[in-house]
Amino acid sequence: MEEWKVRVGDVVVKAASVEELREWVREKRILPENYVFHPVLERWMYVKEVEELKAELSNLASTPAPFQRRRANGTAPCEIIICPNPKCGYQGPPRRLRRGDPATGCLLLFPFVIPGIFYFMLRSGYRYVCPKCGLQVRSDN
């Protein structure tokens, strides 16, 4: 049986068939720049290099891209995750959690300047977790 795998960032997800991969391309859950493990060739390659998916990618290029919201700093949000937990299987936007607590940082900063600065440096950024099971998918530092 063919076992296709898709790597999006640090997450590797198994696909049951090439038809499922085609559906993911149509839904824009995987992009031409993502990696796919080809079971026949037994190697990782870009989605845009896979012959079985080229027809879907050409159809995708002819349709206009949907409007994407931007964050305040101009970066695109993490659109869709596929939870790597096999019991969960959630597919959709992740929940964004702050890594550090601002109140704790201020509490350390005012009486103890140096520990407060270290706290803000080490605990800055966000974690992206699955809203269904709480598994961390990625983090921004």
Secondary structure, DSSP 8 states (H G I E B T S, - for coil): ---EEEEETTEEEEES-HHHHHHHHHTTSS-TTSEEEETTTTEEEEGGG-GGGHHHHHHHHHS--------TTS------EE---TTT--EE--EEEESS-HHHHHHHHTT-HHHHHHHHHHS-SEEEE-TTT--EEEEE-
